[in-house]
Amino acid sequence: MSQRDDANNEPEINESDFPIDSGQEQFEPLQLTVDGHPAKGLITDRVGWSTRIVLLFEQPHPKFGKEFMTKKFFIEPAGYLNYGYEQKPLRLKRI
């Protein structure tokens, strides 16, 4: 059973919730907030690239600006994006 988010009663975001952009078909990015900042998210594995997560912010994020991308990531526990080496996790919530 998935965890519940108290703020909007939606299931927590997991890696499998992100659409995958392989360059082959159309898709809608996941609408979410990242530490309270509205964004769109996807996972890309286009030819020639390692699999990576991409977050596109509606307004510049104070730390990342308009876009954040990394290939070193995992979402665990659900709703928390861990990235890089020993970074504080980012809180992901559905919009």
Buried (B, 14 or more C-beta within 10 A) or exposed (E): EEEEBEEEEEBBBBEEBBBBBEEEEEEEBBEBBBBEBBBBBBBBBEEEEEEBBBBBBEEEBEEBEEEBBBEEBEBEEBBBBBBEEEEEBBBBBBE
